[in-house]
């Protein structure tokens, strides 16, 4: 079946001008022409266009894409494996970025006293102040907010790095537990939920079971928290929330 340039543009979500440009540089030359000289694309052309779009999404320049696709030693399976590998690397990097943002969001409601260099070492390019106003509006009148500010104002860079390291270690163990199939209301999950509560109490404010279950509900109600935990592992947000509630009920 032959497709016109307009049909291909609609199917692929690109502009006709883009298809013309791909033809001009030899990246995607249509297999045929109509009697009037108009471009006609085959199913194979559409498959090549799909590969072009995949690599463009991954940030490859057009010249490099042409080299990859025209390599006589390559095959469709190799392309898929390469795309899978590249996407896996990107997903891991995005998960790390989300984790850093989540950590910074928590820190944004605190009075953090770090030098610019120390801030960069702890938070990277993220600026905690971006969420400070919202945090104050939501928690500013609470004892927990005031206690967090009091404690955090004395923390050094090493303290923040230790907090971050504890969070990351706890996260790895929670993800492993989820992957193992252990029930969210089982003893292992409840133990990690309790550790989560104690970390908050140790570093920020006295986190009662009532406050902790409120945080669990927020992890599901606030899409930013949900997205963070889901980026760590699909289903983790709900798993953690259920574990926190189960832990509160058991210990109560």
N, C-alpha and C positions, 0 to 999 in steps of 0.2 A: 504494500500500500504506500502511495506517495502522499506526502503532506506539503502543503504550501507553507511559505515562510510565516504567514499570519497564523496558521493553525499551530505550527511549532511554537511560536511565541506564546500563544495562549496556553498550550499544554505545559510548557516548561516554566512559565512565569517570567520570561525575559522579554526584552523589547526587540522589535524587528531590527532596529538599528544595531543592537548587540549581535544579532545573528549575521547581519551584513559584515560587521567588523570581524567576527570569527572567520567568515569566509575569506575576507580580504587578506588576513594574516595566515591563512592556511590551517587554522586550528580546527575548523569544522566546515569542510567543503561539501555542499549537498551532492548526493550521488547522481542526480539527474537534473534535467531542465525540461520545461514544457516546450511546445512548439513555438511559443512566443518568446522563449528565452528566460522564463521565470524559474526561480529555484524550486526544486522538488526534493524533499527529504525522505529517506527510507527509514525503516525500523532500526537499522544499524546506525544510521546517523543520530537517531534519537537516543540510542544507548550511549553513543560517544558524548552527546551533549550532556547526558546525565552524569557521566564521569567528569566532564569539564566542570560542571556545577559543584560536584562534591569537592574537587580539589580547590576550586575558587573559595568555597566556604571555609576550607582549611587554611586559606591565606596564600596559596601558591600563585606565583605570577604566571601569566598566560604562556610566556615562552617556555617555562619549566614544565607546564602541563603538557604542551605539545611534545616535548622530548619524552616525557613519561609515557604518553599514549602511543607514540609512534615507535617505541622500542619494540623491535621484532621479537625479542625474547620474553616479552610480557604476555600475560593472559588474563582473562576476566577474573579468575579466582585470585590471581596475584594482586590485582587492583583492589579487590574487596578486602583481602587480608591487610593490605597496606592502609586502606582507609580505616579499617577497624583498629589497627595499631595506633594511627594518628589520632583518631577520635578518643581512644582510651586514654592516651596521654593528655589530651585536652580536657577530658572529663576530670581526670585526677587533679590537674592544675586548677580547674574551676572549683572543685571541692575544697582545695586548699585555700583558695581565695575566699570562698563562702565562710569557711571556718575562721579565717582571720577577721572578716567583717563581723561575724557573730561575736567574736571575742571583743572587738572594738565597740560594738553596740552595747555590750554589757558594761564595758569600761566607761562609756560615754556619760553614764549617769553618776559618775564618781569624780571627785576632785583629784585628778591625777597630776602629780607634780614630777614631771620628767623633762630633761633637756631635749631640744629638738633631735639630737643624735640618738638619745635613748629611746625617744618615741618611735623613731624610724626602726630601730633594732627590734622593738617589741611589736609595733603595729604595721610596719611597712609603710606603704603610701597612703593608707587609710587614715582619715582624720576623725577621731572620736567626737570632736565637737559638733560634727554634722548632725548628731542625734541628741545633743545635750538638751535643747529646748523641749523636745518631745518627752524625754526622760523626766525632766523636772515637772512638766505638766502632769504626767501620769503618776509619779511617785514622790514628788517634792514635799508633800505634806506628811509623809509617813516617817515613823521612827526608823524603819529599815533604811530608807534613803539617807537620813541624817547620819546613821551609824556607818553606812557604807562610805560616805564622804569623809567621816572622821578617820576611819581606818586607812582608807586608800591614800589620804593625804600624806601618810607617813611611809608609804611603800616606795622602795627603790626599784631600779630597773631589774635587779636580780629577783626581787619579790614577784614582779609581774611576769618575768620569764618562768619562774617556778609555778605560778598559777597557771600559766598557759601550758606548761609541760604536764601538769597534773590533769588538766582538762583533756589534753590530747591522749594521754595514757588511758584515762577513764573511757574516752570515746572509742578507742580501739577495742577495749575489752567488751564494751556494750555492743558494738557491731558484731564481734565474734560470737557473742551469746545469741544475738538475733539470728545470725546465720546458722547456728547450731540447731535451731528449732526449739530451743528451750522456751517454755511458756512464760509470758510476760508477768504472770502472777505467781510464778514459781520462786523458790528460795534464792536461786542465783540472781535472777533479775531484781528481786526485792533488795538483795544485798547491794547491788550496784546502784539502785535507786537511793538507798540509804547513804551510800558513799557520796552520791551527788548532793544530797541534802547537807551532809556534814561539810563538804567542801565550801558550800555557800556560807554556812555558819562560821567556818574557820576563817574565811578570808573577808567576808563582806558584812553580814548581819546575821542575827539569830534567826534561822529559818525553821519555823515550827512546821509541823505536819500540815497544818491548815494552809500556811503560806506556800508550802511545797506543792500541795495539790492544786492550789491556785495557779502556780507557775506551770504545772502540767497542763491545765486547761488552756493557758495562754499559748503554749507550744502548738496547740491544735487550732486555736482561734486566730492567732496572728500569723498571717501567711509568711512573714519573714522568718519567724522561728521554725515554722513547718518546713519551709524550703531549705533551711540550713540542715535540719536533721535528715530530711529526705535526700539531700545531696550527699550526706555521709553514707546513707544506706536506705534504699526504698523500704518504707514501712517503719522506719526507726522512730519517727515522731509519735505515732500512735502506740508503738511498743513501749517507749519510754514513759509516756503519759499513763498507760495502764499499769506499768510497774510501780510508778510513784504512788498511784492511788492504792494499789494492792499493799504496798509497803506501809502506807499510812494506816490502813485498816488493820493490818496484822499487828503492828506495834501498838496501836491504840487499844 
